[in-house]
Amino acid sequence: MSDAYVVGDPDGLSPLLVALRDAIARELHAQVALRGERIELADLPEVSYQVTVQVERALRAWRPGFSSPMEKPSDGDRGPVD
């Protein structure tokens, strides 16, 4: 549990959920920009696929104890090896 959650972070999300929310938001933003500010119904399968790919990447990159998947562990703090 992050310190932000303990002190009442307004969104009340765990660090993992924050990482997932951010990955989804980044991909949706990219897809909307790519498609001219509009996602057509026919494009939803491809958009959903791309969002799923980003969620998978966020889950693979996320390590407990880090606030976002963009943070890299230091040499003395290695996560589990897949």
LOTORSE-480485 format. One record per residue: residue number from 1; residue in three letters; x, y, z of N, C-alpha, C in turn. Coordinates in steps of 0.05 Angstrom, whole numbers. Atoms other than C-alpha are relative to their C-alpha. Example, Ala and Ser with C-alpha at 12.3 -4.5 7.8 and 13.67 -1.06 7.14 Angstrom:
<rs>
+-----+-----+--------+--------+--------+--------+--------+--------+--------+--------+--------+
!   i !  aa !    nxx !    nyy !    nzz !   caxx !   cayy !   cazz !    cxx !    cyy !    czz !
+-----+-----+--------+--------+--------+--------+--------+--------+--------+--------+--------+
!   1 ! ala !     18 !    -24 !      0 !    246 !    -90 !    156 !     18 !     24 !      0 !
!   2 ! ser !    -16 !    -24 !     -1 !    273 !    -21 !    143 !    -15 !     22 !     14 !
+-----+-----+--------+--------+--------+--------+--------+--------+--------+--------+--------+
</rs>
This chain:
<rs>
+-----+-----+--------+--------+--------+--------+--------+--------+--------+--------+--------+
!   i !  aa !    nxx !    nyy !    nzz !   caxx !   cayy !   cazz !    cxx !    cyy !    czz !
+-----+-----+--------+--------+--------+--------+--------+--------+--------+--------+--------+
!   1 ! met !     17 !    -24 !      0 !      0 !      0 !      0 !     18 !     25 !      0 !
!   2 ! ser !    -17 !    -24 !      2 !     29 !     67 !    -20 !     -7 !     20 !     22 !
!   3 ! asp !      5 !    -21 !    -20 !     36 !    126 !     28 !    -23 !     18 !     -9 !
!   4 ! ala !     21 !    -17 !     10 !    -11 !    166 !    -17 !    -27 !    -12 !      7 !
!   5 ! tyr !     26 !     14 !     -6 !    -66 !    114 !     -6 !     -6 !      3 !     30 !
!   6 ! val !      3 !     -1 !    -29 !    -55 !    115 !     70 !     -9 !     28 !      8 !
!   7 ! val !      6 !    -27 !     -7 !    -59 !    191 !     73 !    -25 !     11 !    -14 !
!   8 ! gly !     25 !     -9 !     12 !   -122 !    195 !     31 !      3 !     10 !    -28 !
!   9 ! asp !     -2 !     -8 !     28 !   -102 !    199 !    -42 !    -28 !      1 !    -11 !
!  10 ! pro !     28 !     -4 !      8 !   -165 !    226 !    -74 !    -11 !    -22 !    -19 !
!  11 ! asp !     12 !     21 !     17 !   -171 !    172 !   -127 !     -1 !    -27 !     14 !
!  12 ! gly !      1 !     25 !    -16 !   -158 !    117 !    -75 !      9 !    -25 !    -14 !
!  13 ! leu !     -8 !     23 !     15 !   -124 !     71 !   -124 !     27 !    -10 !      9 !
!  14 ! ser !    -26 !     11 !     -6 !    -67 !     24 !   -110 !     20 !      8 !    -21 !
!  15 ! pro !    -20 !     -7 !     20 !     -1 !     37 !   -146 !     -3 !    -17 !    -26 !
!  16 ! leu !      4 !     16 !     24 !    -16 !    -21 !   -194 !    -23 !     11 !    -16 !
!  17 ! leu !     23 !    -11 !     14 !    -84 !      7 !   -211 !      6 !     27 !    -13 !
!  18 ! val !     -9 !    -26 !     12 !    -53 !     76 !   -222 !     16 !     -5 !    -25 !
!  19 ! ala !    -16 !      6 !     24 !     -3 !     45 !   -270 !    -17 !    -10 !    -23 !
!  20 ! leu !     18 !     10 !     21 !    -58 !      9 !   -307 !    -17 !     22 !    -11 !
!  21 ! arg !     16 !    -22 !      9 !   -102 !     71 !   -310 !     16 !     18 !    -19 !
!  22 ! asp !    -17 !    -18 !     17 !    -44 !    112 !   -338 !      7 !    -13 !    -26 !
!  23 ! ala !     -5 !     13 !     25 !    -27 !     59 !   -390 !    -24 !      0 !    -18 !
!  24 ! ile !     24 !     -1 !     16 !    -99 !     56 !   -413 !     -5 !     28 !    -11 !
!  25 ! ala !      5 !    -28 !      8 !   -105 !    132 !   -415 !     20 !      8 !    -22 !
!  26 ! arg !    -20 !     -6 !     21 !    -40 !    138 !   -456 !     -8 !    -12 !    -26 !
!  27 ! glu !      7 !     14 !     26 !    -63 !     87 !   -507 !    -25 !     11 !    -12 !
!  28 ! leu !     25 !    -12 !     11 !   -133 !    116 !   -513 !      6 !     27 !    -12 !
!  29 ! his !     -7 !    -26 !     11 !   -103 !    185 !   -523 !     14 !     -3 !    -27 !
!  30 ! ala !    -14 !      5 !     25 !    -57 !    158 !   -577 !    -19 !    -10 !    -22 !
!  31 ! gln !     19 !     10 !     20 !   -113 !    121 !   -612 !    -19 !     21 !    -10 !
!  32 ! val !     18 !    -22 !      8 !   -159 !    181 !   -612 !     15 !     20 !    -18 !
!  33 ! ala !    -16 !    -18 !     17 !   -103 !    225 !   -640 !      5 !    -13 !    -27 !
!  34 ! leu !     -5 !     14 !     25 !    -86 !    172 !   -692 !    -24 !     -1 !    -19 !
!  35 ! arg !     25 !      3 !     16 !   -158 !    167 !   -715 !    -15 !     26 !     -4 !
!  36 ! gly !     13 !    -26 !      6 !   -173 !    241 !   -722 !    -21 !      8 !     21 !
!  37 ! glu !     18 !     -9 !    -22 !   -206 !    254 !   -654 !    -26 !    -15 !      1 !
!  38 ! arg !     25 !     15 !      0 !   -258 !    201 !   -666 !      6 !    -30 !     -3 !
!  39 ! ile !     -2 !     29 !      2 !   -261 !    126 !   -654 !    -26 !    -11 !    -11 !
!  40 ! glu !     24 !     12 !     13 !   -310 !     91 !   -701 !     -6 !    -27 !     13 !
!  41 ! leu !      8 !     25 !    -11 !   -349 !     31 !   -678 !     16 !    -23 !    -12 !
!  42 ! ala !    -15 !     21 !     14 !   -313 !    -12 !   -729 !     29 !     -2 !      9 !
!  43 ! asp !    -28 !      0 !    -10 !   -246 !      8 !   -698 !      3 !    -11 !     28 !
!  44 ! leu !     -2 !      8 !    -28 !   -263 !    -16 !   -628 !     16 !    -26 !      5 !
!  45 ! pro !    -17 !     24 !     -5 !   -233 !    -86 !   -635 !     30 !      6 !     -1 !
!  46 ! glu !    -29 !     -8 !      2 !   -165 !    -56 !   -657 !      8 !     17 !     24 !
!  47 ! val !     -6 !    -18 !    -23 !   -168 !     -2 !   -603 !      1 !    -17 !     26 !
!  48 ! ser !      0 !     17 !    -24 !   -185 !    -55 !   -550 !     25 !    -17 !      1 !
!  49 ! tyr !    -25 !     16 !      2 !   -127 !    -98 !   -574 !     24 !     17 !      9 !
!  50 ! gln !    -23 !    -17 !     -7 !    -78 !    -40 !   -569 !      0 !      7 !     30 !
!  51 ! val !      2 !     -6 !    -29 !   -104 !    -22 !   -499 !     10 !    -25 !     16 !
!  52 ! thr !     -8 !     24 !    -14 !    -95 !    -95 !   -478 !     30 !     -4 !     -1 !
!  53 ! val !    -29 !      2 !      2 !    -23 !    -95 !   -504 !     13 !     19 !     20 !
!  54 ! gln !    -12 !    -19 !    -18 !     -8 !    -33 !   -463 !     -4 !     -9 !     29 !
!  55 ! val !      5 !     11 !    -27 !    -40 !    -64 !   -400 !     20 !    -23 !      6 !
!  56 ! glu !    -19 !     22 !     -4 !      3 !   -126 !   -410 !     28 !     11 !      5 !
!  57 ! arg !    -27 !    -12 !     -4 !     66 !    -83 !   -416 !      2 !     13 !     28 !
!  58 ! ala !     -1 !    -13 !    -27 !     47 !    -44 !   -353 !      2 !    -21 !     22 !
!  59 ! leu !     -2 !     22 !    -20 !     36 !   -109 !   -314 !     27 !    -13 !      0 !
!  60 ! arg !    -27 !     12 !      1 !    102 !   -138 !   -338 !     21 !     19 !     13 !
!  61 ! ala !    -19 !    -20 !     -9 !    139 !    -73 !   -320 !     -4 !      7 !     30 !
!  62 ! trp !      7 !     -9 !    -28 !    105 !    -62 !   -252 !     13 !    -18 !     20 !
!  63 ! arg !    -12 !     14 !    -23 !    142 !    -82 !   -189 !    -11 !     13 !     25 !
!  64 ! pro !      8 !    -12 !    -25 !    114 !    -74 !   -119 !     21 !     18 !     12 !
!  65 ! gly !    -18 !    -18 !    -12 !    145 !    -16 !    -84 !      8 !     24 !    -17 !
!  66 ! phe !     -5 !    -22 !     18 !    150 !     29 !   -145 !    -27 !     13 !     -7 !
!  67 ! ser !     25 !    -14 !      5 !     98 !     82 !   -159 !    -10 !     -2 !    -28 !
!  68 ! ser !      9 !      3 !     28 !     97 !     72 !   -234 !     19 !    -19 !    -14 !
!  69 ! pro !    -18 !     19 !     14 !    124 !     23 !   -285 !     23 !     14 !    -14 !
!  70 ! met !    -22 !    -14 !     12 !    169 !     78 !   -312 !     24 !      2 !     18 !
!  71 ! glu !    -22 !     -1 !    -18 !    211 !     77 !   -249 !     15 !    -26 !     -2 !
!  72 ! lys !    -17 !     24 !      2 !    269 !     29 !   -254 !     12 !     -6 !     27 !
!  73 ! pro !    -13 !      7 !    -25 !    295 !    -11 !   -195 !     30 !      7 !     -1 !
!  74 ! ser !    -29 !     -6 !     -2 !    364 !     10 !   -171 !     15 !    -27 !      1 !
!  75 ! asp !    -16 !     25 !      1 !    421 !    -41 !   -173 !     -5 !    -17 !     25 !
!  76 ! gly !      3 !     15 !    -24 !    409 !    -60 !   -101 !    -29 !     -9 !      5 !
!  77 ! asp !     28 !      7 !     -4 !    334 !    -69 !   -110 !    -11 !    -13 !    -25 !
!  78 ! arg !      8 !     15 !     24 !    321 !   -123 !   -161 !    -27 !    -14 !      6 !
!  79 ! gly !     26 !     14 !     -2 !    251 !   -151 !   -173 !      4 !    -29 !     -8 !
!  80 ! pro !     -2 !     28 !      7 !    235 !   -224 !   -186 !      6 !     -3 !    -30 !
!  81 ! val !     -7 !      5 !     28 !    261 !   -254 !   -250 !    -21 !    -19 !    -11 !
!  82 ! asp !     21 !     17 !     13 !    210 !   -283 !   -298 !     12 !    -26 !    -11 !
+-----+-----+--------+--------+--------+--------+--------+--------+--------+--------+--------+
</rs>
